[in-house]
Amino acid sequence: FQCLMRKIDKSFAYLNYTNKDIMSYQVLARKWRPNDFSEVVGQEHVVQALSNSLDKNKIHQAFVLSGTRGVGKTTIARILAKSLNCEVGLDSKPCHECSTCVSISEGSFMDFQEIDAASSRGVDDTKQLLETVMHMPSSSRYKVYLLDEVHMLSTQSFNMLLKTLEEPPEHVIFILATTLPEKIPATVLSRCLQFNLKNLTNTQLIERLSYILKEEGIDFEDNAIAQIARAGRGSLRDSLTIADQAIAFCEGKLTDKEVAKMLGTLPSDNVLKLVKCIAERDSKSLLDNLNEINQLSVDYFRLIDLILENLQLLAFAKVSEEILDQIDLNKDEIKYIVNILNLNNAELMNKEETQFSSNLYIKLRNISNACTCKEDKS
């Protein structure tokens, strides 16, 4: 019996140790998820509308939050649920300390249900949902239903929701989140307030990533953060996931060269070298650079995207040099390339004008000769 008890104690000790070990690290996307509307990045138009409606107690019965992945749909829905049910009061700034706010953050609040519409898309699932709608909240003001990826619901399920969305009980709020709003029937959209969440700009992503990495005590180079932001393609969650991967790959210090190696791309300066070779029409240097790139495990589709982004930047810089203050590339190098392209365009225009003039002269001479021949014959 004593041996058995020792084994049980060891088992519990092992479980406690492993649980502490498992929970010792939390990914950046979860750790830095906004808890308040003031922390949401890049969605000011949505935050302002929701904050005003909460402060004035003019709350719609259904919302549609649409946008690409990782821009804040679920986050905004959770903050809205906190604001609606905070025990301190109905306000756009929840306290984050009451049992309701803590339960919603932990995902254990009974009156806030997150439903994956992709796996619960059938008529029976919708019928079961509508049966629970009529019940009063257990311990809060509102029952909030978040239907994630709602465009995956079947046509019959959407039709079943119509009446409830139009005239729901006073204690029920629906939040429909989707990445494809065009697949939601117009009859559903017309019953909801629709908010289109925007992709974050590279500047917004760089500022947020820099702030988080500084708070985490991680060293980084500005060009490395710029690469991560571009790879995130407007999604803050994707950018933070890539940053997590970069932290592991670079052993805590994010450098431009190592991040480029991880992403299978080239550092920004190397891409600018390729563009410079093209502008200078230096075919030998271009081939040498391409041969060096060929020895690396580079994603060529991503390389083409980076070259096109640099060419677009050069086109903008040609119109206004003020845009150079918003980027991290070598400004003198960019100005040099823009000047070369301007000279090349001028040479090309001169060649085209000369060619046009000569062609026009030849045509006029032919017409004159033809007229002269006709006069001689007559």
DRENBATI-399218 format. One record per residue (C-alpha): x, y, z; residue in one letter. Coordinates in steps of 0.25 Angstrom, whole numbers, padded with zeros to 4 digits. Layout:
N
       x       y       z   code
       X       Y       Z      A
...
! end
This chain:
378
       x       y       z   code
    0000    0000    0000      F
    0011    0010    0003      Q
    0018    0006   -0010      C
    0005    0009   -0017      L
    0004    0023   -0010      M
    0018    0026   -0013      R
    0015    0024   -0028      K
    0003    0032   -0028      I
    0010    0044   -0021      D
    0021    0043   -0032      K
    0011    0043   -0043      S
    0004    0055   -0037      F
    0018    0062   -0036      A
    0021    0058   -0050      Y
    0008    0064   -0055      L
    0010    0077   -0047      N
    0024    0078   -0053      Y
    0019    0075   -0067      T
    0007    0085   -0066      N
    0016    0096   -0061      K
    0026    0093   -0072      D
    0015    0092   -0083      I
    0009    0106   -0079      M
    0023    0113   -0077      S
    0022    0119   -0091      Y
    0010    0126   -0098      Q
    0011    0130   -0113      V
    0012    0144   -0116      L
   -0001    0145   -0124      A
   -0009    0140   -0111      R
    0000    0147   -0101      K
   -0002    0161   -0108      W
   -0017    0159   -0112      R
   -0023    0173   -0109      P
   -0032    0173   -0097      N
   -0038    0187   -0100      D
   -0043    0195   -0112      F
   -0031    0204   -0109      S
   -0021    0193   -0112      E
   -0027    0189   -0126      V
   -0018    0193   -0137      V
   -0023    0198   -0151      G
   -0038    0197   -0149      Q
   -0041    0211   -0144      E
   -0054    0212   -0152      H
   -0060    0199   -0146      V
   -0055    0203   -0132      V
   -0061    0217   -0132      Q
   -0074    0212   -0137      A
   -0075    0201   -0126      L
   -0070    0210   -0115      S
   -0080    0221   -0118      N
   -0092    0211   -0119      S
   -0088    0205   -0105      L
   -0086    0218   -0098      D
   -0099    0223   -0103      K
   -0106    0210   -0100      N
   -0111    0209   -0115      K
   -0107    0194   -0118      I
   -0111    0187   -0130      H
   -0116    0172   -0129      Q
   -0106    0167   -0140      A
   -0093    0170   -0146      F
   -0085    0165   -0157      V
   -0069    0166   -0156      L
   -0062    0163   -0169      S
   -0048    0163   -0173      G
   -0036    0154   -0176      T
   -0030    0145   -0166      R
   -0023    0151   -0154      G
   -0028    0165   -0154      V
   -0036    0165   -0141      G
   -0050    0159   -0144      K
   -0050    0150   -0132      T
   -0043    0159   -0123      T
   -0053    0171   -0126      I
   -0064    0161   -0123      A
   -0059    0157   -0110      R
   -0056    0171   -0106      I
   -0071    0175   -0110      L
   -0076    0163   -0101      A
   -0068    0168   -0089      K
   -0073    0182   -0091      S
   -0087    0177   -0092      L
   -0086    0169   -0079      N
   -0076    0175   -0070      C
   -0081    0175   -0056      E
   -0076    0190   -0054      V
   -0085    0195   -0064      G
   -0089    0195   -0079      L
   -0077    0203   -0085      D
   -0067    0203   -0097      S
   -0056    0201   -0086      K
   -0058    0188   -0079      P
   -0051    0186   -0065      C
   -0043    0173   -0068      H
   -0044    0170   -0054      E
   -0058    0165   -0051      C
   -0062    0150   -0052      S
   -0069    0152   -0065      T
   -0057    0159   -0072      C
   -0048    0149   -0067      V
   -0057    0137   -0071      S
   -0059    0143   -0085      I
   -0043    0145   -0087      S
   -0041    0130   -0082      E
   -0053    0125   -0092      G
   -0061    0119   -0080      S
   -0073    0129   -0080      F
   -0086    0122   -0081      M
   -0093    0134   -0088      D
   -0083    0136   -0098      F
   -0083    0124   -0108      Q
   -0073    0123   -0119      E
   -0078    0114   -0130      I
   -0070    0109   -0142      D
   -0080    0110   -0153      A
   -0071    0101   -0162      A
   -0073    0089   -0153      S
   -0087    0093   -0149      S
   -0093    0097   -0162      R
   -0105    0087   -0163      G
   -0120    0089   -0160      V
   -0120    0081   -0148      D
   -0108    0090   -0142      D
   -0115    0103   -0145      T
   -0128    0097   -0139      K
   -0121    0094   -0126      Q
   -0115    0108   -0126      L
   -0128    0114   -0128      L
   -0134    0106   -0116      E
   -0124    0112   -0107      T
   -0126    0126   -0111      V
   -0140    0127   -0104      M
   -0134    0124   -0090      H
   -0130    0136   -0082      M
   -0115    0139   -0078      P
   -0110    0131   -0066      S
   -0102    0142   -0060      S
   -0101    0154   -0069      S
   -0108    0165   -0077      R
   -0107    0159   -0091      Y
   -0105    0145   -0097      K
   -0095    0147   -0108      V
   -0093    0137   -0120      Y
   -0081    0138   -0129      L
   -0082    0130   -0141      L
   -0068    0129   -0147      D
   -0067    0126   -0162      E
   -0082    0128   -0164      V
   -0081    0127   -0179      H
   -0079    0112   -0177      M
   -0094    0111   -0173      L
   -0103    0104   -0182      S
   -0114    0111   -0189      T
   -0125    0105   -0181      Q
   -0118    0109   -0168      S
   -0117    0123   -0173      F
   -0132    0123   -0176      N
   -0135    0118   -0162      M
   -0127    0129   -0155      L
   -0134    0140   -0163      L
   -0146    0142   -0154      K
   -0137    0141   -0141      T
   -0127    0151   -0147      L
   -0138    0161   -0150      E
   -0146    0160   -0137      E
   -0137    0154   -0127      P
   -0140    0154   -0112      P
   -0136    0166   -0105      E
   -0125    0159   -0097      H
   -0118    0153   -0110      V
   -0107    0159   -0118      I
   -0102    0152   -0131      F
   -0088    0154   -0136      I
   -0085    0148   -0150      L
   -0070    0147   -0154      A
   -0066    0143   -0168      T
   -0054    0144   -0178      T
   -0064    0143   -0190      L
   -0075    0153   -0188      P
   -0080    0151   -0202      E
   -0084    0137   -0199      K
   -0094    0142   -0188      I
   -0108    0144   -0194      P
   -0113    0158   -0196      A
   -0125    0155   -0187      T
   -0115    0152   -0175      V
   -0106    0164   -0178      L
   -0118    0174   -0178      S
   -0122    0170   -0164      R
   -0108    0173   -0158      C
   -0098    0184   -0156      L
   -0087    0181   -0165      Q
   -0072    0185   -0162      F
   -0061    0182   -0172      N
   -0048    0181   -0165      L
   -0036    0186   -0173      K
   -0023    0179   -0175      N
   -0012    0186   -0167      L
   -0001    0194   -0174      T
    0013    0191   -0173      N
    0016    0203   -0165      T
    0005    0199   -0154      Q
    0011    0184   -0154      L
    0025    0189   -0152      I
    0021    0199   -0141      E
    0013    0188   -0134      R
    0024    0177   -0136      L
    0035    0187   -0131      S
    0027    0190   -0118      Y
    0024    0175   -0115      I
    0039    0171   -0117      L
    0044    0182   -0109      K
    0034    0178   -0097      E
    0039    0164   -0099      E
    0053    0168   -0098      G
    0057    0163   -0112      I
    0068    0170   -0120      D
    0065    0172   -0135      F
    0069    0180   -0147      E
    0059    0189   -0154      D
    0060    0182   -0167      N
    0057    0169   -0161      A
    0044    0174   -0155      I
    0041    0180   -0169      A
    0043    0167   -0175      Q
    0034    0160   -0165      I
    0023    0171   -0167      A
    0023    0169   -0182      R
    0022    0154   -0181      A
    0010    0156   -0172      G
    0003    0162   -0183      R
   -0006    0171   -0175      G
   -0009    0161   -0164      S
   -0004    0164   -0150      L
   -0006    0149   -0145      R
    0002    0144   -0157      D
    0013    0154   -0154      S
    0014    0150   -0140      L
    0014    0135   -0143      T
    0026    0138   -0153      I
    0032    0146   -0142      A
    0031    0134   -0132      D
    0038    0126   -0143      Q
    0049    0136   -0145      A
    0052    0137   -0130      I
    0054    0121   -0130      A
    0062    0121   -0143      F
    0071    0133   -0140      C
    0073    0129   -0125      E
    0067    0142   -0120      G
    0074    0153   -0128      K
    0066    0156   -0141      L
    0076    0160   -0152      T
    0072    0164   -0166      D
    0081    0153   -0172      K
    0076    0142   -0163      E
    0061    0145   -0165      V
    0063    0146   -0180      A
    0069    0132   -0179      K
    0058    0127   -0171      M
    0047    0133   -0181      L
    0054    0128   -0193      G
    0056    0142   -0198      T
    0067    0152   -0200      L
    0070    0164   -0191      P
    0064    0177   -0195      S
    0078    0182   -0200      D
    0081    0170   -0209      N
    0067    0172   -0216      V
    0071    0187   -0218      L
    0084    0182   -0224      K
    0076    0174   -0235      L
    0067    0186   -0238      V
    0080    0195   -0239      K
    0086    0185   -0249      C
    0074    0185   -0257      I
    0073    0201   -0257      A
    0088    0202   -0261      E
    0086    0191   -0272      R
    0098    0184   -0265      D
    0095    0170   -0270      S
    0108    0164   -0265      K
    0106    0168   -0251      S
    0091    0164   -0252      L
    0095    0150   -0256      L
    0106    0149   -0245      D
    0096    0153   -0235      N
    0085    0143   -0240      L
    0096    0132   -0240      N
    0099    0135   -0225      E
    0084    0135   -0222      I
    0083    0121   -0229      N
    0092    0115   -0219      Q
    0082    0119   -0208      L
    0069    0113   -0205      S
    0061    0125   -0210      V
    0046    0125   -0212      D
    0046    0131   -0226      Y
    0031    0135   -0226      F
    0034    0143   -0214      R
    0046    0149   -0220      L
    0038    0154   -0232      I
    0028    0160   -0222      D
    0039    0167   -0215      L
    0045    0173   -0228      I
    0031    0177   -0233      L
    0029    0184   -0219      E
    0043    0191   -0221      N
    0039    0196   -0235      L
    0026    0201   -0229      Q
    0033    0208   -0219      L
    0042    0215   -0229      L
    0030    0219   -0237      A
    0024    0226   -0225      F
    0038    0232   -0221      A
    0038    0238   -0235      K
    0025    0245   -0233      V
    0029    0250   -0219      S
    0041    0247   -0210      E
    0033    0249   -0197      E
    0030    0234   -0198      I
    0045    0231   -0195      L
    0043    0236   -0181      D
    0034    0224   -0178      Q
    0043    0213   -0183      I
    0055    0206   -0177      D
    0063    0205   -0190      L
    0075    0212   -0194      N
    0069    0226   -0198      K
    0082    0230   -0206      D
    0082    0217   -0214      E
    0067    0219   -0218      I
    0069    0233   -0222      K
    0081    0229   -0231      Y
    0073    0218   -0237      I
    0061    0228   -0240      V
    0071    0237   -0247      N
    0076    0226   -0256      I
    0062    0222   -0259      L
    0059    0237   -0263      N
    0071    0238   -0272      L
    0067    0225   -0278      N
    0053    0230   -0281      N
    0058    0242   -0287      A
    0067    0235   -0296      E
    0056    0226   -0300      L
    0046    0238   -0302      M
    0057    0244   -0311      N
    0059    0231   -0319      K
    0044    0230   -0321      E
    0042    0245   -0325      E
    0054    0243   -0335      T
    0048    0230   -0341      Q
    0034    0237   -0342      F
    0040    0249   -0349      S
    0048    0240   -0359      S
    0035    0231   -0362      N
    0027    0244   -0364      L
    0037    0250   -0373      Y
    0038    0237   -0381      I
    0023    0236   -0382      K
    0021    0251   -0386      L
    0033    0249   -0397      R
    0026    0237   -0403      N
    0012    0244   -0404      I
    0020    0256   -0410      S
    0026    0247   -0420      N
    0013    0240   -0424      A
    0007    0254   -0426      C
    0018    0258   -0435      T
    0017    0245   -0443      C
    0002    0247   -0446      K
    0005    0262   -0450      E
    0015    0257   -0460      D
    0006    0247   -0466      K
   -0005    0257   -0468      S
! end
